[in-house]
Amino acid sequence: GDRAARWKAGGSWHDAIQASAVAKGAVFAIRGDTSTPASNRKGCRDEESPKLHWGRSRMGNQFAAACRRGARMAPNQDSFFFIELAGRDFVLGLLDGHGPHGHRYSELVSWYLPVLLLRSAHFPANVPEALISAFAASYEMLADLIPTRSSSSGATCVVVVRKGDVVYTANLGDSHAVMYGPGTSHLLSKEHRPEPPAGR
């Protein structure tokens, strides 16, 4: 209907990123996911979808993304996006779909969430508010594009934003963000689970 049309209109991901990126200081953006296989028969391998990108990276080979399908014969449901900003700042998002249609959720969110973040009136001056508004808008997007959502399908999402000497994280679900340094590591996110705490 009309609500879904407002999300589907507007051209390609490349065009959507380009329309917002320059004004927000972005120089490079990339997203990727894994396509659904034609069959889930034993021995059938997922084929990686072409990664969509815009601009030219200044970080070069300092960024990498990799994923691996689980043991079950099901499509790989992982997606990611990366936005490189001026001054070596960046936005990194990782998604892990679950359920029969998990790949659909992770693909949609990895398409729209970086665009919504760049379009936020709060970004990049107020990163926490920008993340909250982008996550809220992504929820509205899913409600419009997948009106008959199944409770057994969805996607976790964790986003990390570096701005100067500060690192911000936002997440839904049990995906984790971890910062590594020489001989140390620090968990940046706290997982969300539907189950109540033990003993309650």
N, C-alpha and C positions, 0 to 999 in steps of 0.2 A: 504494500500500500504506500501511501504518501510518506509514512515514517521511514520505511525501508529505503525509499527512493532518495531521501536526503543523504544517506550514507553511500549509496551505490553511485551517485552522480559525482562527477569531478575528475574523470580520467584516471590515469595510471598512478601507481605509487610514486614513481619517479616525478611525475608532474606535481603531485600533492606535496611531496617533500620540498621540491624546488620552490614552490610558491611561498613556503614559510621559512625555509632554511637560512637564506641569506640575511634576512632581517634579524634573525636570532643568533647570527655569528657562526652558523654551521658551515663546515667546509667539505664534509663527506658523510654519507649515510649508506648503510647496507642492511639488508634483511634477507633471511633465508629460512626455508623449512624443507621438509621431506614430503614428497608426493605420496599419495595413497597407491599401493601396488594394485595391479590389475587382478591379482589373485593372492590369497593367503595360503596357498598350497605350500607344503614343505619344500624348502629350497628356493622359494620365491624371494627375491631381494628387493628392498625399497630402492627407488631411484631418486637421487637428490634433485630437487627442483633448482633451476638456474637462480643464482643469487641476484637480487635486484640491487643496484647501487646508483648513487648520484654523487657527483663531485670528484675531487681528487684528495686522497689521504696524505697527510703530512707525517703520520706515525709509521707508515710503511708496514713492515712485518711485525710490529709490536702488538698487534691484535690478532687473535685467532679464535675460531669457534669450532667445536667438534661435538658430535653426539653419537650415541650408540643405542640401537633398539634393544629392548629387554628380551627375556628368554621366550616369551610367548610369541606365537606367529601372528603378529598384528602389525599394522603400519607404524613406522616411527612417527611419533606425535610431537617431536620437539621443534621449536622455532626460536629465532633470535632476531634482535635488531641492535644496531650500533650506530650512534651519531657522534661524529667527531666535531668538536667545537674549537674555536680559536683559543690559543694559549694552552693547548694540550688538555683541555677539559673534554669530557665525553659523557654520553648517556649509553648505558648498556642494559639490554633487557633480554631475559631468558624465559621461555615458556615450556611447560611440560603438560601435554594433553593427557586426559585419562577418559576411559569409557569408549564405547563404540564410535563416537563422533568427536573424540578429543582432538584429532588433527584439525578439524574444522574450527574449533575454538582457538587453538593456538595460532593457526594461520591468520584468522581475522584479527586477533589482538595484536599480533606482530605487524600487521598491516596498518592498523588504525592508531594504536597507542603512541608510537613516535610522532605521528602527524598531529595528534591531539595535544601532545606535550609541547611541540613547537608552536602550535597555534594558541596555546594558553597565554592570556594576558599577563600571567604571573611569571612566565619564563623569559629569561633566566634570573630575573631580579629576586624572586621569591620561590626557590626550588620546592620547598615543602608544599606550599599552596598549589604550585603548578602540578606536582605529582598527584595530589589529592583530586584536583579538578580533572586531570587526564584519566585517572582510574574511574572516577564517577561517570565521565562521559563514555568510557569504554563499556561500562555496565549498561548504559542506555543503548549503545550501539548494538550490543549482543541481544538485548531485549527486542530491538527492532528487526534485526536481520535473522534471528533465530527465535521466532515467537513461540514455537512449540518446543521449548527446551526440555531435555531429559535430565532428570536429577542424577542419572548415572554417568553423564558426560560433562566435561568441562576442561579447564586448564588452570594450572598454577602459574603465577607470574612473579618474578622478582626483577626490580629495576635498580640500577646503581647510577648515581649522577656524581661526577667529580666536578667541583667548581673551586678552583684555586687549591687551597690547602684543606678544604672540607669535602667529605664524602657523605652523600645522602643515599638512603635506601628506602624503598617501598616494596611491599610484597603482599600477595594473597596466596594462601596455600602453604605447602610444606617445602617449596624450593628454597635453597639457602644461598646467601652471598657470603663469601669468605675472603678476607684480605690477607695476603701472605707477604711476609717480609723476611729478611735474613734470620733464620732460626726461630721465627714466630708466626703465629696466625691469629686472626681475630674474626669471630663470627659477627657479621654486620646485620643480620636479619633474624627475626623470631618467627618460627613457623606457626601457621594457623591450622587447626584441625577441628572438624565438626564434633568430635567426641568431647564430653565434659572432662575436666581434670579427674584424676583417680580419686576415689573416695567420695565423690559428690554425686 
